[in-house]
């Protein structure tokens, strides 16, 4: 029986570099792989309302849009590849828009956890990708995928990304990683010892935080090489399946905490009711 690769395209451009790069990955998988494609900017995915209904009772988001159908495609796939273009040094917003509905993922952890996944950031100018690759890697981690590799490829004109033989080799490497965990792409530099992320925030006092899993620790120098020591915090996102379950339970527990502090919280809110003038359609506030 064949397998399915879901190509998640975070670009509105049809037959653009993101779409073509995913198709190039698929072409290197060999026989027996079906490619299904999902263009996020074309889907009707409404903003999360923070109602938390997806965490309780039926655990189903009340929005009547394309999100649950898209999530079902992700659940059904055997593996997935994500490609996003760099828009002002970060990934196209459709990637984050999908993730913002991510509390729904907890209801489907059994079907999502550990799927082989790879990602690509596509930028038109060399060195101007900003945090796009981090955004793509975060998307895969937050959808509980097994991140086997990610890369930055360059190409501005539609199709230009495949004119570079090195980009085709990168696509072939990502395809191998999807099929064989032993072929996962090797990091280009120091990585988080917990999640493999390679993007960090450095503090002047020697503190360091991984921007992929948000775990913190210390950094230093050992014989001229950067050394990193990082430990998991109370809410690691997400180093194990157990972390996912524990975090979901913590979120559900916030309901009781809210009820305990409801009077105190209402008093704080009341202080600022009516403050400020809303632009456009009248807003209701809230975080």
C-alpha positions, 0 to 999 in steps of 0.5 A: 500500500502506498504512502501519502506526503502532505505538502503544506504550501504557505505561499499564495503564489501558484506554481511558485518556488514553495510549491515547486520545491515540495514537488521536487522533494516528492519526486525524490521519494520514489514510487509508492508515494502520493502527493497531496497539497494544501495551500494555506493562504487559500484556506478559510482559517478564522482567528482563534477566539480563545474559547477553549472549547477544543480542550473540553467536552467534545474537544472540537473547535466551534469555527465552521471553516476549513481548519478541521478539514486541513487538520484531518489531512495532516492526521491522515498523511504518512509524512509532511513537508512545509515550505514558506516564503520569507515576507519581511524576514519572517514566514508568510502569516498563513503559517502562524494563522494555522498554528494559532488554532493549535489547541485543537491539536491536543485532541488529535495527539495520537494521530499527529505525534511523530510523523516524519516531517521536513521544512524549507524557507524560501527567500528571494535574496541570499541572507534575507530569510530572517526567522523564516526557517525557525518559523517553519521548524516551529510549525513542525514541532508544534504540530507534533512532527518528527523534524527530520531536517530543514533548509533555506533555499533562495529564488525570487522568480517563480521557478528560480529555486530549481535552477540551482542544482544545490537546491535540487540536492537539498530537496533530495536530501530532505526526501531521504530524511523523510524515508530514513531517520538515519539520514536526517540532515545534520545541523550546520552549527551548535544545536539545542541538546534537547530539541536540535534547534539552532536558533538561540537568544543569548543573555549578557550574564551567560544565559541562553534560551532555545527559540525552538523549544523555549528551554533555557540554560547556560553557554560558555566557551570550551577550547574556543568552541561554543558550549551549550547546556540547556535543561527542560523547564516546567512546560517543554514544547514538546520534547516528548508525547508525555509533555504534550499530555501534561501541558494539555492538563495544565491548560485545562486546570486553568479553568479551576484557577480562573474560578478561584480568582474570578472576583479578583480578576474581575476587579482588575478588568473593571479598572480599565473598562471604557478606556481608549478609543477603538479604531474601525469596528468596535472591539471588546478587548481581551488577550 
